[in-house]
Structure formats: C-alpha cells, structure tokens
Amino acid sequence: MQLTEAEQAILDFERSWWTEPGPKDEAIHEQLEMSATRYYELLNELIDRPEAESHDPLVVRRLRRMRDRRRRSRAEHVGATSEEHS
C-alpha cells in the first residue's frame, strides 16, 4: 500500500518543521490544516508502516527511537513510583 499525499506531507513536514518560524503547533495547523493532536496521532501510526520508512528512512527511524525512549522512560518511572508506594 502506498502512502497518500497527505501522509507524505506529514513525513516531509516532520523532516523540516524546525526551519519554519514560530511554534510547531502553528506550523502544523497552517501547512497541514489539522490540529496538533491529530497530526501526532497520524504520525505515530505512520511511523510503523514500511512504506513510511521507504519514503523517509532517517525521519522514521529517528521518530521510532524517540518513541521507544519515551516508552522506556515512562515504564521506568511507573516502576519506580510503584516501588516507592510499596
């Protein structure tokens, strides 16, 4: 299954959003015409698809690493918090 133009636009935006002036949330709304919440939902689903990795492997792998770090950090925090309450 190929990426839609909208899905490609999301990956392309993620590659270069930092070059835009102003907050990322505003750029998402202006360029992609969606809320930041919806953008992140779609992006999170998108980075698990092989087609996305084929389209932009560096961005997809970077986003996967960042997501994995956040998940590990949350899991460690939850584990530490539950041990403190024992």
JOPECOR-V968795 format. One record per pair of residues at least 24 apart in sequence whose ideal C-beta (glycine too) atoms are under 7 Angstrom apart, sorted by the first residue. I is the first residue (numbers start at 1). J is the second residue. If there is no record, write none. Layout:
BEGIN
i:I j:J
i:I j:J
END
This chain:
BEGIN
i:1 j:51
i:2 j:51
i:3 j:51
i:3 j:52
i:3 j:55
i:7 j:46
i:8 j:55
i:10 j:39
i:10 j:42
i:10 j:43
i:10 j:46
i:11 j:46
i:11 j:52
i:11 j:55
i:11 j:56
i:11 j:59
i:14 j:43
i:14 j:59
i:14 j:63
i:15 j:56
i:15 j:59
END
